[in-house]
Amino acid sequence: MPSKSPRCPLCGKARDAEFKPFCSRGCRDRDLLNWFGEGYRVPADQAPDGTADEDRFDEG
């Protein structure tokens, strides 16, 4: 059985060694923007400091 070559985690194309683990600069930058924009945020009912979201004063 042939082994699968590693794929880009965003689009599934073959990886490029220059942009590993991504296939291109575009996918690499898109991933970075997801991190900056909190696209990978894990939803939680309580903030790390122990306060509930509705009790926080630093929001809007």
PQR file of N, CA, C, O and H, with PARSE charges and radii, in Angstrom:
ATOM      1  N   MET A   1       0.846  -1.188   0.000 -0.4000 1.5000
ATOM      2  CA  MET A   1       0.000   0.000   0.000 -0.0000 2.0000
ATOM      3  C   MET A   1       0.888   1.247   0.000  0.5500 1.7000
ATOM      4  O   MET A   1       1.768   1.365   0.853 -0.5500 1.4000
ATOM      5  N   PRO A   2       0.680   2.173  -0.931 -0.5600 1.5000
ATOM      6  CA  PRO A   2       1.514   3.378  -0.984  0.2800 2.0000
ATOM      7  C   PRO A   2       1.249   4.288   0.207  0.5500 1.7000
ATOM      8  O   PRO A   2       0.118   4.406   0.679 -0.5500 1.4000
ATOM      9  N   SER A   3       2.316   4.932   0.685 -0.4000 1.5000
ATOM     10  CA  SER A   3       2.153   5.859   1.811 -0.0000 2.0000
ATOM     11  C   SER A   3       1.602   7.188   1.306  0.5500 1.7000
ATOM     12  O   SER A   3       1.903   7.624   0.195 -0.5500 1.4000
ATOM     13  H   SER A   3       3.234   4.837   0.301  0.4000 1.0000
ATOM     14  N   LYS A   4       0.811   7.800   2.125 -0.4000 1.5000
ATOM     15  CA  LYS A   4       0.244   9.109   1.773 -0.0000 2.0000
ATOM     16  C   LYS A   4       1.292  10.187   1.991  0.5500 1.7000
ATOM     17  O   LYS A   4       1.978  10.195   3.014 -0.5500 1.4000
ATOM     18  H   LYS A   4       0.566   7.445   3.027  0.4000 1.0000
ATOM     19  N   SER A   5       1.416  11.088   1.041 -0.4000 1.5000
ATOM     20  CA  SER A   5       2.326  12.210   1.239 -0.0000 2.0000
ATOM     21  C   SER A   5       1.638  13.242   2.118  0.5500 1.7000
ATOM     22  O   SER A   5       0.417  13.392   2.060 -0.5500 1.4000
ATOM     23  H   SER A   5       0.859  11.081   0.211  0.4000 1.0000
ATOM     24  N   PRO A   6       2.401  13.949   2.922 -0.5600 1.5000
ATOM     25  CA  PRO A   6       1.803  14.958   3.809  0.2800 2.0000
ATOM     26  C   PRO A   6       1.044  16.018   2.999  0.5500 1.7000
ATOM     27  O   PRO A   6       1.467  16.405   1.910 -0.5500 1.4000
ATOM     28  N   ARG A   7      -0.051  16.464   3.539 -0.4000 1.5000
ATOM     29  CA  ARG A   7      -0.902  17.448   2.876 -0.0000 2.0000
ATOM     30  C   ARG A   7      -1.010  18.711   3.707  0.5500 1.7000
ATOM     31  O   ARG A   7      -0.823  18.697   4.923 -0.5500 1.4000
ATOM     32  H   ARG A   7      -0.395  16.149   4.424  0.4000 1.0000
ATOM     33  N   CYS A   8      -1.315  19.799   3.025 -0.4000 1.5000
ATOM     34  CA  CYS A   8      -1.541  21.087   3.678 -0.0000 2.0000
ATOM     35  C   CYS A   8      -2.756  20.963   4.595  0.5500 1.7000
ATOM     36  O   CYS A   8      -3.796  20.472   4.157 -0.5500 1.4000
ATOM     37  H   CYS A   8      -1.467  19.810   2.037  0.4000 1.0000
ATOM     38  N   PRO A   9      -2.654  21.394   5.852 -0.5600 1.5000
ATOM     39  CA  PRO A   9      -3.781  21.272   6.776  0.2800 2.0000
ATOM     40  C   PRO A   9      -4.964  22.184   6.425  0.5500 1.7000
ATOM     41  O   PRO A   9      -6.068  21.970   6.925 -0.5500 1.4000
ATOM     42  N   LEU A  10      -4.754  23.188   5.583 -0.4000 1.5000
ATOM     43  CA  LEU A  10      -5.850  24.104   5.239 -0.0000 2.0000
ATOM     44  C   LEU A  10      -6.582  23.695   3.971  0.5500 1.7000
ATOM     45  O   LEU A  10      -7.813  23.681   3.948 -0.5500 1.4000
ATOM     46  H   LEU A  10      -3.857  23.363   5.177  0.4000 1.0000
ATOM     47  N   CYS A  11      -5.844  23.363   2.914 -0.4000 1.5000
ATOM     48  CA  CYS A  11      -6.516  23.110   1.639 -0.0000 2.0000
ATOM     49  C   CYS A  11      -6.360  21.686   1.132  0.5500 1.7000
ATOM     50  O   CYS A  11      -7.073  21.288   0.210 -0.5500 1.4000
ATOM     51  H   CYS A  11      -4.845  23.375   2.933  0.4000 1.0000
ATOM     52  N   GLY A  12      -5.447  20.903   1.707 -0.4000 1.5000
ATOM     53  CA  GLY A  12      -5.279  19.520   1.316 -0.0000 2.0000
ATOM     54  C   GLY A  12      -4.329  19.285   0.150  0.5500 1.7000
ATOM     55  O   GLY A  12      -4.127  18.138  -0.248 -0.5500 1.4000
ATOM     56  H   GLY A  12      -4.868  21.226   2.455  0.4000 1.0000
ATOM     57  N   LYS A  13      -3.744  20.333  -0.406 -0.4000 1.5000
ATOM     58  CA  LYS A  13      -2.766  20.158  -1.489 -0.0000 2.0000
ATOM     59  C   LYS A  13      -1.461  19.627  -0.910  0.5500 1.7000
ATOM     60  O   LYS A  13      -1.261  19.643   0.305 -0.5500 1.4000
ATOM     61  H   LYS A  13      -3.909  21.265  -0.083  0.4000 1.0000
ATOM     62  N   ALA A  14      -0.572  19.153  -1.786 -0.4000 1.5000
ATOM     63  CA  ALA A  14       0.726  18.646  -1.348 -0.0000 2.0000
ATOM     64  C   ALA A  14       1.532  19.765  -0.686  0.5500 1.7000
ATOM     65  O   ALA A  14       1.502  20.910  -1.135 -0.5500 1.4000
ATOM     66  H   ALA A  14      -0.734  19.140  -2.773  0.4000 1.0000
ATOM     67  N   ARG A  15       2.243  19.429   0.370 -0.4000 1.5000
ATOM     68  CA  ARG A  15       3.061  20.405   1.088 -0.0000 2.0000
ATOM     69  C   ARG A  15       4.246  20.858   0.258  0.5500 1.7000
ATOM     70  O   ARG A  15       4.748  20.122  -0.592 -0.5500 1.4000
ATOM     71  H   ARG A  15       2.268  18.498   0.735  0.4000 1.0000
ATOM     72  N   ASP A  16       4.681  22.072   0.517 -0.4000 1.5000
ATOM     73  CA  ASP A  16       5.894  22.615  -0.095 -0.0000 2.0000
ATOM     74  C   ASP A  16       6.904  22.788   1.035  0.5500 1.7000
ATOM     75  O   ASP A  16       6.587  23.380   2.067 -0.5500 1.4000
ATOM     76  H   ASP A  16       4.273  22.669   1.207  0.4000 1.0000
ATOM     77  N   ALA A  17       8.114  22.276   0.845 -0.4000 1.5000
ATOM     78  CA  ALA A  17       9.136  22.331   1.899 -0.0000 2.0000
ATOM     79  C   ALA A  17       9.409  23.761   2.359  0.5500 1.7000
ATOM     80  O   ALA A  17       9.732  23.979   3.526 -0.5500 1.4000
ATOM     81  H   ALA A  17       8.372  21.795   0.007  0.4000 1.0000
ATOM     82  N   GLU A  18       9.286  24.730   1.466 -0.4000 1.5000
ATOM     83  CA  GLU A  18       9.546  26.128   1.831 -0.0000 2.0000
ATOM     84  C   GLU A  18       8.506  26.670   2.800  0.5500 1.7000
ATOM     85  O   GLU A  18       8.818  27.538   3.615 -0.5500 1.4000
ATOM     86  H   GLU A  18       9.024  24.553   0.517  0.4000 1.0000
ATOM     87  N   PHE A  19       7.273  26.172   2.725 -0.4000 1.5000
ATOM     88  CA  PHE A  19       6.178  26.698   3.560 -0.0000 2.0000
ATOM     89  C   PHE A  19       5.643  25.657   4.539  0.5500 1.7000
ATOM     90  O   PHE A  19       4.536  25.808   5.057 -0.5500 1.4000
ATOM     91  H   PHE A  19       7.019  25.467   2.063  0.4000 1.0000
ATOM     92  N   LYS A  20       6.409  24.613   4.794 -0.4000 1.5000
ATOM     93  CA  LYS A  20       6.001  23.507   5.646 -0.0000 2.0000
ATOM     94  C   LYS A  20       5.375  23.993   6.937  0.5500 1.7000
ATOM     95  O   LYS A  20       5.965  24.865   7.575 -0.5500 1.4000
ATOM     96  H   LYS A  20       7.308  24.491   4.373  0.4000 1.0000
ATOM     97  N   PRO A  21       4.246  23.506   7.363 -0.5600 1.5000
ATOM     98  CA  PRO A  21       3.489  22.373   6.851  0.2800 2.0000
ATOM     99  C   PRO A  21       2.446  22.741   5.801  0.5500 1.7000
ATOM    100  O   PRO A  21       1.559  21.938   5.511 -0.5500 1.4000
ATOM    101  N   PHE A  22       2.536  23.921   5.235 -0.4000 1.5000
ATOM    102  CA  PHE A  22       1.537  24.386   4.267 -0.0000 2.0000
ATOM    103  C   PHE A  22       2.021  24.188   2.836  0.5500 1.7000
ATOM    104  O   PHE A  22       3.174  23.820   2.610 -0.5500 1.4000
ATOM    105  H   PHE A  22       3.257  24.573   5.470  0.4000 1.0000
ATOM    106  N   CYS A  23       1.143  24.430   1.878 -0.4000 1.5000
ATOM    107  CA  CYS A  23       1.482  24.239   0.471 -0.0000 2.0000
ATOM    108  C   CYS A  23       1.974  25.525  -0.181  0.5500 1.7000
ATOM    109  O   CYS A  23       2.636  25.480  -1.219 -0.5500 1.4000
ATOM    110  H   CYS A  23       0.207  24.729   2.062  0.4000 1.0000
ATOM    111  N   SER A  24       1.658  26.663   0.415 -0.4000 1.5000
ATOM    112  CA  SER A  24       1.990  27.937  -0.215 -0.0000 2.0000
ATOM    113  C   SER A  24       2.041  29.043   0.830  0.5500 1.7000
ATOM    114  O   SER A  24       1.657  28.854   1.985 -0.5500 1.4000
ATOM    115  H   SER A  24       1.120  26.700   1.257  0.4000 1.0000
ATOM    116  N   ARG A  25       2.521  30.193   0.398 -0.4000 1.5000
ATOM    117  CA  ARG A  25       2.533  31.370   1.274 -0.0000 2.0000
ATOM    118  C   ARG A  25       1.100  31.777   1.628  0.5500 1.7000
ATOM    119  O   ARG A  25       0.834  32.218   2.746 -0.5500 1.4000
ATOM    120  H   ARG A  25       2.832  30.346  -0.540  0.4000 1.0000
ATOM    121  N   GLY A  26       0.188  31.628   0.680 -0.4000 1.5000
ATOM    122  CA  GLY A  26      -1.210  32.002   0.923 -0.0000 2.0000
ATOM    123  C   GLY A  26      -1.823  31.220   2.070  0.5500 1.7000
ATOM    124  O   GLY A  26      -2.467  31.801   2.943 -0.5500 1.4000
ATOM    125  H   GLY A  26       0.404  31.269  -0.228  0.4000 1.0000
ATOM    126  N   CYS A  27      -1.627  29.897   2.077 -0.4000 1.5000
ATOM    127  CA  CYS A  27      -2.177  29.089   3.170 -0.0000 2.0000
ATOM    128  C   CYS A  27      -1.470  29.397   4.485  0.5500 1.7000
ATOM    129  O   CYS A  27      -2.105  29.427   5.540 -0.5500 1.4000
ATOM    130  H   CYS A  27      -1.103  29.425   1.368  0.4000 1.0000
ATOM    131  N   ARG A  28      -0.170  29.622   4.429 -0.4000 1.5000
ATOM    132  CA  ARG A  28       0.571  29.975   5.647 -0.0000 2.0000
ATOM    133  C   ARG A  28       0.037  31.277   6.234  0.5500 1.7000
ATOM    134  O   ARG A  28      -0.185  31.374   7.441 -0.5500 1.4000
ATOM    135  H   ARG A  28       0.346  29.597   3.572  0.4000 1.0000
ATOM    136  N   ASP A  29      -0.168  32.278   5.379 -0.4000 1.5000
ATOM    137  CA  ASP A  29      -0.671  33.569   5.845 -0.0000 2.0000
ATOM    138  C   ASP A  29      -2.110  33.472   6.334  0.5500 1.7000
ATOM    139  O   ASP A  29      -2.482  34.129   7.306 -0.5500 1.4000
ATOM    140  H   ASP A  29       0.012  32.199   4.398  0.4000 1.0000
ATOM    141  N   ARG A  30      -2.921  32.654   5.664 -0.4000 1.5000
ATOM    142  CA  ARG A  30      -4.312  32.478   6.094 -0.0000 2.0000
ATOM    143  C   ARG A  30      -4.356  31.866   7.493  0.5500 1.7000
ATOM    144  O   ARG A  30      -5.175  32.266   8.320 -0.5500 1.4000
ATOM    145  H   ARG A  30      -2.618  32.121   4.875  0.4000 1.0000
ATOM    146  N   ASP A  31      -3.475  30.895   7.760 -0.4000 1.5000
ATOM    147  CA  ASP A  31      -3.410  30.287   9.082 -0.0000 2.0000
ATOM    148  C   ASP A  31      -3.019  31.319  10.134  0.5500 1.7000
ATOM    149  O   ASP A  31      -3.602  31.356  11.218 -0.5500 1.4000
ATOM    150  H   ASP A  31      -2.810  30.570   7.088  0.4000 1.0000
ATOM    151  N   LEU A  32      -2.031  32.157   9.814 -0.4000 1.5000
ATOM    152  CA  LEU A  32      -1.602  33.203  10.749 -0.0000 2.0000
ATOM    153  C   LEU A  32      -2.742  34.181  11.033  0.5500 1.7000
ATOM    154  O   LEU A  32      -2.937  34.599  12.175 -0.5500 1.4000
ATOM    155  H   LEU A  32      -1.558  32.126   8.933  0.4000 1.0000
ATOM    156  N   LEU A  33      -3.487  34.542  10.002 -0.4000 1.5000
ATOM    157  CA  LEU A  33      -4.634  35.439  10.204 -0.0000 2.0000
ATOM    158  C   LEU A  33      -5.704  34.798  11.085  0.5500 1.7000
ATOM    159  O   LEU A  33      -6.361  35.488  11.864 -0.5500 1.4000
ATOM    160  H   LEU A  33      -3.329  34.203   9.075  0.4000 1.0000
ATOM    161  N   ASN A  34      -5.881  33.491  10.966 -0.4000 1.5000
ATOM    162  CA  ASN A  34      -6.825  32.797  11.852 -0.0000 2.0000
ATOM    163  C   ASN A  34      -6.389  32.919  13.308  0.5500 1.7000
ATOM    164  O   ASN A  34      -7.221  33.108  14.195 -0.5500 1.4000
ATOM    165  H   ASN A  34      -5.348  32.930  10.333  0.4000 1.0000
ATOM    166  N   TRP A  35      -5.078  32.810  13.556 -0.4000 1.5000
ATOM    167  CA  TRP A  35      -4.581  32.974  14.921 -0.0000 2.0000
ATOM    168  C   TRP A  35      -4.782  34.408  15.409  0.5500 1.7000
ATOM    169  O   TRP A  35      -5.243  34.626  16.530 -0.5500 1.4000
ATOM    170  H   TRP A  35      -4.402  32.657  12.835  0.4000 1.0000
ATOM    171  N   PHE A  36      -4.438  35.382  14.571 -0.4000 1.5000
ATOM    172  CA  PHE A  36      -4.596  36.791  14.959 -0.0000 2.0000
ATOM    173  C   PHE A  36      -6.059  37.146  15.188  0.5500 1.7000
ATOM    174  O   PHE A  36      -6.371  37.909  16.103 -0.5500 1.4000
ATOM    175  H   PHE A  36      -4.063  35.205  13.661  0.4000 1.0000
ATOM    176  N   GLY A  37      -6.947  36.612  14.383 -0.4000 1.5000
ATOM    177  CA  GLY A  37      -8.365  36.922  14.485 -0.0000 2.0000
ATOM    178  C   GLY A  37      -9.124  36.025  15.436  0.5500 1.7000
ATOM    179  O   GLY A  37     -10.355  36.038  15.453 -0.5500 1.4000
ATOM    180  H   GLY A  37      -6.693  35.993  13.640  0.4000 1.0000
ATOM    181  N   GLU A  38      -8.405  35.241  16.232 -0.4000 1.5000
ATOM    182  CA  GLU A  38      -8.983  34.316  17.200 -0.0000 2.0000
ATOM    183  C   GLU A  38      -9.882  33.279  16.538  0.5500 1.7000
ATOM    184  O   GLU A  38     -10.857  32.825  17.136 -0.5500 1.4000
ATOM    185  H   GLU A  38      -7.406  35.229  16.218  0.4000 1.0000
ATOM    186  N   GLY A  39      -9.552  32.900  15.292 -0.4000 1.5000
ATOM    187  CA  GLY A  39     -10.304  31.865  14.594 -0.0000 2.0000
ATOM    188  C   GLY A  39     -10.147  30.498  15.225  0.5500 1.7000
ATOM    189  O   GLY A  39     -10.976  29.615  15.003 -0.5500 1.4000
ATOM    190  H   GLY A  39      -8.759  33.269  14.805  0.4000 1.0000
ATOM    191  N   TYR A  40      -9.096  30.310  16.007 -0.4000 1.5000
ATOM    192  CA  TYR A  40      -8.848  29.032  16.663 -0.0000 2.0000
ATOM    193  C   TYR A  40      -9.203  29.082  18.149  0.5500 1.7000
ATOM    194  O   TYR A  40      -8.802  28.204  18.913 -0.5500 1.4000
ATOM    195  H   TYR A  40      -8.423  31.027  16.187  0.4000 1.0000
ATOM    196  N   ARG A  41      -9.934  30.083  18.549 -0.4000 1.5000
ATOM    197  CA  ARG A  41     -10.297  30.255  19.961 -0.0000 2.0000
ATOM    198  C   ARG A  41     -11.215  29.129  20.419  0.5500 1.7000
ATOM    199  O   ARG A  41     -12.107  28.713  19.680 -0.5500 1.4000
ATOM    200  H   ARG A  41     -10.259  30.796  17.928  0.4000 1.0000
ATOM    201  N   VAL A  42     -11.003  28.643  21.616 -0.4000 1.5000
ATOM    202  CA  VAL A  42     -11.853  27.618  22.202 -0.0000 2.0000
ATOM    203  C   VAL A  42     -12.904  28.323  23.052  0.5500 1.7000
ATOM    204  O   VAL A  42     -12.558  29.039  23.991 -0.5500 1.4000
ATOM    205  H   VAL A  42     -10.278  28.981  22.217  0.4000 1.0000
ATOM    206  N   PRO A  43     -14.191  28.126  22.733 -0.5600 1.5000
ATOM    207  CA  PRO A  43     -15.225  28.798  23.519  0.2800 2.0000
ATOM    208  C   PRO A  43     -15.237  28.303  24.971  0.5500 1.7000
ATOM    209  O   PRO A  43     -15.041  27.117  25.237 -0.5500 1.4000
ATOM    210  N   ALA A  44     -15.467  29.221  25.888 -0.4000 1.5000
ATOM    211  CA  ALA A  44     -15.516  28.875  27.307 -0.0000 2.0000
ATOM    212  C   ALA A  44     -16.586  29.712  27.996  0.5500 1.7000
ATOM    213  O   ALA A  44     -16.845  30.851  27.608 -0.5500 1.4000
ATOM    214  H   ALA A  44     -15.626  30.185  25.671  0.4000 1.0000
ATOM    215  N   ASP A  45     -17.198  29.140  29.013 -0.4000 1.5000
ATOM    216  CA  ASP A  45     -18.201  29.854  29.786 -0.0000 2.0000
ATOM    217  C   ASP A  45     -17.558  30.774  30.822  0.5500 1.7000
ATOM    218  O   ASP A  45     -18.176  31.738  31.272 -0.5500 1.4000
ATOM    219  H   ASP A  45     -16.988  28.215  29.328  0.4000 1.0000
ATOM    220  N   GLN A  46     -16.339  30.476  31.189 -0.4000 1.5000
ATOM    221  CA  GLN A  46     -15.669  31.253  32.219 -0.0000 2.0000
ATOM    222  C   GLN A  46     -14.292  31.674  31.732  0.5500 1.7000
ATOM    223  O   GLN A  46     -13.583  30.891  31.099 -0.5500 1.4000
ATOM    224  H   GLN A  46     -15.837  29.693  30.823  0.4000 1.0000
ATOM    225  N   ALA A  47     -13.921  32.891  32.022 -0.4000 1.5000
ATOM    226  CA  ALA A  47     -12.614  33.419  31.640 -0.0000 2.0000
ATOM    227  C   ALA A  47     -11.530  32.783  32.511  0.5500 1.7000
ATOM    228  O   ALA A  47     -11.837  32.299  33.600 -0.5500 1.4000
ATOM    229  H   ALA A  47     -14.496  33.528  32.535  0.4000 1.0000
ATOM    230  N   PRO A  48     -10.286  32.771  32.067 -0.5600 1.5000
ATOM    231  CA  PRO A  48      -9.196  32.177  32.861  0.2800 2.0000
ATOM    232  C   PRO A  48      -9.038  32.781  34.248  0.5500 1.7000
ATOM    233  O   PRO A  48      -8.558  32.111  35.162 -0.5500 1.4000
ATOM    234  N   ASP A  49      -9.440  34.051  34.419 -0.4000 1.5000
ATOM    235  CA  ASP A  49      -9.291  34.670  35.743 -0.0000 2.0000
ATOM    236  C   ASP A  49     -10.445  34.331  36.681  0.5500 1.7000
ATOM    237  O   ASP A  49     -10.494  34.836  37.802 -0.5500 1.4000
ATOM    238  H   ASP A  49      -9.830  34.595  33.676  0.4000 1.0000
ATOM    239  N   GLY A  50     -11.378  33.479  36.237 -0.4000 1.5000
ATOM    240  CA  GLY A  50     -12.464  33.022  37.105 -0.0000 2.0000
ATOM    241  C   GLY A  50     -13.749  33.807  36.978  0.5500 1.7000
ATOM    242  O   GLY A  50     -14.747  33.427  37.591 -0.5500 1.4000
ATOM    243  H   GLY A  50     -11.338  33.068  35.326  0.4000 1.0000
ATOM    244  N   THR A  51     -13.773  34.896  36.204 -0.4000 1.5000
ATOM    245  CA  THR A  51     -14.997  35.668  36.057 -0.0000 2.0000
ATOM    246  C   THR A  51     -15.813  35.143  34.879  0.5500 1.7000
ATOM    247  O   THR A  51     -15.250  34.642  33.906 -0.5500 1.4000
ATOM    248  H   THR A  51     -12.963  35.204  35.707  0.4000 1.0000
ATOM    249  N   ALA A  52     -17.093  35.254  34.963 -0.4000 1.5000
ATOM    250  CA  ALA A  52     -17.963  34.866  33.860 -0.0000 2.0000
ATOM    251  C   ALA A  52     -17.878  35.936  32.779  0.5500 1.7000
ATOM    252  O   ALA A  52     -17.568  37.090  33.073 -0.5500 1.4000
ATOM    253  H   ALA A  52     -17.550  35.662  35.754  0.4000 1.0000
ATOM    254  N   ASP A  53     -18.148  35.566  31.538 -0.4000 1.5000
ATOM    255  CA  ASP A  53     -18.054  36.514  30.425 -0.0000 2.0000
ATOM    256  C   ASP A  53     -18.900  37.764  30.653  0.5500 1.7000
ATOM    257  O   ASP A  53     -18.457  38.867  30.333 -0.5500 1.4000
ATOM    258  H   ASP A  53     -18.400  34.628  31.299  0.4000 1.0000
ATOM    259  N   GLU A  54     -20.091  37.620  31.190 -0.4000 1.5000
ATOM    260  CA  GLU A  54     -20.958  38.786  31.373 -0.0000 2.0000
ATOM    261  C   GLU A  54     -20.513  39.684  32.532  0.5500 1.7000
ATOM    262  O   GLU A  54     -20.997  40.808  32.661 -0.5500 1.4000
ATOM    263  H   GLU A  54     -20.452  36.724  31.449  0.4000 1.0000
ATOM    264  N   ASP A  55     -19.583  39.192  33.386 -0.4000 1.5000
ATOM    265  CA  ASP A  55     -19.068  39.985  34.508 -0.0000 2.0000
ATOM    266  C   ASP A  55     -17.818  40.793  34.140  0.5500 1.7000
ATOM    267  O   ASP A  55     -17.324  41.565  34.961 -0.5500 1.4000
ATOM    268  H   ASP A  55     -19.190  38.279  33.282  0.4000 1.0000
ATOM    269  N   ARG A  56     -17.312  40.629  32.941 -0.4000 1.5000
ATOM    270  CA  ARG A  56     -16.064  41.287  32.567 -0.0000 2.0000
ATOM    271  C   ARG A  56     -16.317  42.755  32.246  0.5500 1.7000
ATOM    272  O   ARG A  56     -17.320  43.091  31.616 -0.5500 1.4000
ATOM    273  H   ARG A  56     -17.713  40.001  32.273  0.4000 1.0000
ATOM    274  N   PHE A  57     -15.415  43.624  32.674 -0.4000 1.5000
ATOM    275  CA  PHE A  57     -15.560  45.066  32.473 -0.0000 2.0000
ATOM    276  C   PHE A  57     -14.848  45.557  31.224  0.5500 1.7000
ATOM    277  O   PHE A  57     -15.091  46.677  30.777 -0.5500 1.4000
ATOM    278  H   PHE A  57     -14.601  43.351  33.186  0.4000 1.0000
ATOM    279  N   ASP A  58     -13.966  44.731  30.648 -0.4000 1.5000
ATOM    280  CA  ASP A  58     -13.165  45.179  29.521 -0.0000 2.0000
ATOM    281  C   ASP A  58     -13.864  44.970  28.184  0.5500 1.7000
ATOM    282  O   ASP A  58     -13.244  45.198  27.145 -0.5500 1.4000
ATOM    283  H   ASP A  58     -13.768  43.821  31.011  0.4000 1.0000
ATOM    284  N   GLU A  59     -15.099  44.556  28.160 -0.4000 1.5000
ATOM    285  CA  GLU A  59     -15.826  44.356  26.907 -0.0000 2.0000
ATOM    286  C   GLU A  59     -16.796  45.503  26.684  0.5500 1.7000
ATOM    287  O   GLU A  59     -17.356  46.074  27.620 -0.5500 1.4000
ATOM    288  H   GLU A  59     -15.603  44.370  29.003  0.4000 1.0000
ATOM    289  N   GLY A  60     -16.971  45.817  25.412 -0.4000 1.5000
ATOM    290  CA  GLY A  60     -17.800  46.796  24.853 -0.0000 2.0000
ATOM    291  C   GLY A  60     -18.752  47.593  25.509  0.5500 1.7000
ATOM    292  O   GLY A  60     -19.409  48.418  24.875 -0.5500 1.4000
ATOM    293  H   GLY A  60     -16.516  45.353  24.651  0.4000 1.0000
TER
END
